Amino acid sequence: GAGTLSVRAIEEATITATAAAASAAVSAGFLSLSIAGAGAAAVNVILTTTEAWIGLRDVPVTNDPGSTVSVAGAITIAAENGATITAYIDSAAASLGAGALAGAVSIGTSLARNFIGWTPGAGAPARTPITVRAFISDSSVGAGGAVDVLATDTAIVTAQVAALSSAVALAAIGGLALAAAGAGVELENRISATVSAFIASTRRTGVLAGFSVTVRAKDSSTITADAAAASVAATSSAAGSTGVALSTGVSLTDNLVRNDVSAAITSATVSSANSGSITVEAIAIATITATSRAAIAGSSASAMS
């Protein structure tokens, strides 16, 4: 045949999630109690299969002659996955109580679970890898130029999760002020992929290239996680009053990349003319950048009599 041949499969599944919650409570009186709570959560999942091939996709069929492909130029078989999850989850809660007996309670929580190649369940998520495959199987392939078999995965998870909580209680003379604030953040990100490129079980003259032959599987999955929790509790009381301020903050992040990357030539005849190279390589470059912060502050002030 004439010209070039390109067989490509490109998957670019994208999720962008934003969730926010806010709550405020105010009370005043001889006996006052303000309670505020805010929670925001998101669960995002991508499960995909991306394949490009020449020949038979599954188990060879007995007596099947396979495929025969011949072009004057180059042949490229490429499978590319660019799954992306971006999540922004925020919550804020504030409460104010004022009186002779004043109480203020505030709770803020944020949760995000982002999975590429994992399936959430009642317990731990199950590994169900996304698939990225490029291959020549049970075929005879001839090219006047180069032959490239390329499987590439660039899955990306970017998540920012924050929670803020504040509680303020004001007590009159001889009173009692109690303020309690809590903020909690949990962030879980996971990526799993099976990335493979191969030439297998060729027929007749196998794969014959006029120049180089490259079989490459490459993964460069990336997770960037930022989790922050902040909690502030404060009391202010007049002379002869008592003030108690309690503040707590928790920030948790769990990140995992678990990929299988392989490139191979098996049970195949592969040759290149004109002193062309034959390259088989598997490249795995996973990157995780995670930041987790928690800040708390408590203050209790009382006027002198």
Solvent accessible surface area in square Angstrom, and as a share of the most:
residue,aa,sasa,rsa
1,G,76,0.73
2,A,92,0.71
3,G,43,0.41
4,T,103,0.60
5,L,53,0.26
6,S,68,0.44
7,V,42,0.24
8,R,131,0.48
9,A,23,0.18
10,I,104,0.53
11,E,50,0.22
12,E,123,0.55
13,A,27,0.21
14,T,90,0.53
15,I,49,0.25
16,T,97,0.57
17,A,18,0.14
18,T,106,0.62
19,A,25,0.19
20,A,83,0.65
21,A,30,0.23
22,A,91,0.70
23,S,35,0.22
24,A,86,0.67
25,A,23,0.17
26,V,112,0.64
27,S,29,0.18
28,A,88,0.68
29,G,36,0.35
30,F,155,0.65
31,L,135,0.67
32,S,7,0.04
33,L,109,0.54
34,S,3,0.02
35,I,112,0.57
36,A,3,0.02
37,G,48,0.46
38,A,11,0.09
39,G,47,0.45
40,A,9,0.07
41,A,63,0.49
42,A,17,0.13
43,V,79,0.45
44,N,12,0.06
45,V,50,0.29
46,I,10,0.05
47,L,92,0.46
48,T,27,0.15
49,T,83,0.48
50,T,6,0.03
51,E,26,0.12
52,A,3,0.02
53,W,87,0.30
54,I,13,0.07
55,G,21,0.20
56,L,40,0.20
57,R,100,0.37
58,D,96,0.50
59,V,124,0.71
60,P,68,0.43
61,V,89,0.51
62,T,116,0.68
63,N,146,0.75
64,D,38,0.20
65,P,94,0.59
66,G,21,0.20
67,S,38,0.25
68,T,96,0.56
69,V,32,0.18
70,S,66,0.42
71,V,21,0.12
72,A,67,0.52
73,G,18,0.17
74,A,37,0.29
75,I,0,0.00
76,T,23,0.13
77,I,0,0.00
78,A,2,0.01
79,A,0,0.00
80,E,57,0.26
81,N,5,0.02
82,G,19,0.19
83,A,0,0.00
84,T,33,0.19
85,I,0,0.00
86,T,26,0.15
87,A,0,0.00
88,Y,83,0.32
89,I,0,0.00
90,D,65,0.34
91,S,7,0.04
92,A,40,0.31
93,A,4,0.03
94,A,43,0.33
95,S,6,0.04
96,L,65,0.32
97,G,0,0.00
98,A,29,0.22
99,G,16,0.15
100,A,20,0.15
101,L,75,0.37
102,A,6,0.04
103,G,10,0.09
104,A,1,0.01
105,V,44,0.25
106,S,0,0.00
107,I,93,0.47
108,G,0,0.00
109,T,64,0.37
110,S,3,0.02
111,L,59,0.29
112,A,0,0.00
113,R,49,0.18
114,N,0,0.00
115,F,0,0.00
116,I,0,0.00
117,G,0,0.00
118,W,10,0.03
119,T,50,0.29
120,P,45,0.28
121,G,43,0.42
122,A,123,0.96
123,G,53,0.51
124,A,87,0.67
125,P,13,0.08
126,A,56,0.44
127,R,66,0.24
128,T,53,0.31
129,P,45,0.28
130,I,1,0.00
131,T,32,0.19
132,V,0,0.00
133,R,53,0.19
134,A,0,0.00
135,F,2,0.01
136,I,0,0.00
137,S,11,0.07
138,D,3,0.02
139,S,0,0.00
140,S,10,0.06
141,V,2,0.01
142,G,21,0.20
143,A,9,0.07
144,G,35,0.34
145,G,9,0.09
146,A,25,0.20
147,V,0,0.00
148,D,38,0.20
149,V,0,0.00
150,L,42,0.21
151,A,1,0.00
152,T,43,0.25
153,D,0,0.00
154,T,55,0.32
155,A,0,0.00
156,I,68,0.34
157,V,0,0.00
158,T,38,0.22
159,A,1,0.01
160,Q,89,0.40
161,V,3,0.02
162,A,36,0.28
163,A,4,0.03
164,L,88,0.44
165,S,0,0.00
166,S,32,0.21
167,A,0,0.00
168,V,52,0.30
169,A,0,0.00
170,L,72,0.36
171,A,10,0.08
172,A,51,0.40
173,I,135,0.68
174,G,57,0.54
175,G,8,0.08
176,L,79,0.39
177,A,0,0.00
178,L,76,0.38
179,A,0,0.00
180,A,27,0.21
181,A,5,0.04
182,G,11,0.10
183,A,6,0.04
184,G,19,0.18
185,V,5,0.03
186,E,87,0.39
187,L,1,0.01
188,E,18,0.08
189,N,0,0.00
190,R,39,0.14
191,I,0,0.00
192,S,0,0.00
193,A,0,0.00
194,T,47,0.27
195,V,0,0.00
196,S,13,0.08
197,A,0,0.00
198,F,44,0.18
199,I,0,0.00
200,A,16,0.12
201,S,39,0.25
202,T,24,0.14
203,R,57,0.21
204,R,145,0.53
205,T,98,0.57
206,G,0,0.00
207,V,0,0.00
208,L,85,0.42
209,A,1,0.00
210,G,10,0.10
211,F,113,0.47
212,S,33,0.21
213,V,0,0.00
214,T,16,0.10
215,V,0,0.00
216,R,78,0.28
217,A,0,0.00
218,K,73,0.31
219,D,1,0.00
220,S,33,0.21
221,S,0,0.00
222,T,41,0.24
223,I,0,0.00
224,T,57,0.33
225,A,2,0.02
226,D,43,0.22
227,A,0,0.00
228,A,22,0.17
229,A,4,0.03
230,A,34,0.26
231,S,1,0.00
232,V,63,0.36
233,A,0,0.00
234,A,25,0.19
235,T,5,0.03
236,S,52,0.34
237,S,6,0.04
238,A,28,0.22
239,A,21,0.16
240,G,68,0.66
241,S,15,0.09
242,T,76,0.44
243,G,20,0.20
244,V,62,0.35
245,A,25,0.19
246,L,104,0.52
247,S,26,0.17
248,T,78,0.45
249,G,20,0.19
250,V,75,0.43
251,S,19,0.12
252,L,103,0.51
253,T,42,0.24
254,D,69,0.36
255,N,30,0.15
256,L,63,0.31
257,V,28,0.16
258,R,129,0.47
259,N,35,0.18
260,D,74,0.38
261,V,32,0.18
262,S,61,0.39
263,A,22,0.17
264,A,36,0.28
265,I,53,0.27
266,T,71,0.41
267,S,99,0.64
268,A,32,0.25
269,T,78,0.45
270,V,27,0.15
271,S,45,0.29
272,S,26,0.17
273,A,45,0.35
274,N,108,0.55
275,S,120,0.78
276,G,23,0.22
277,S,68,0.44
278,I,81,0.41
279,T,49,0.29
280,V,64,0.37
281,E,54,0.24
282,A,55,0.43
283,I,51,0.26
284,A,73,0.56
285,I,95,0.48
286,A,60,0.47
287,T,63,0.37
288,I,79,0.40
289,T,76,0.44
290,A,51,0.40
291,T,56,0.33
292,S,54,0.35
293,R,119,0.43
294,A,58,0.45
295,A,61,0.47
296,I,106,0.54
297,A,51,0.39
298,G,55,0.53
299,S,63,0.40
300,S,64,0.41
301,A,56,0.43
302,S,64,0.41
303,A,58,0.45
304,M,179,0.80
305,S,137,0.88
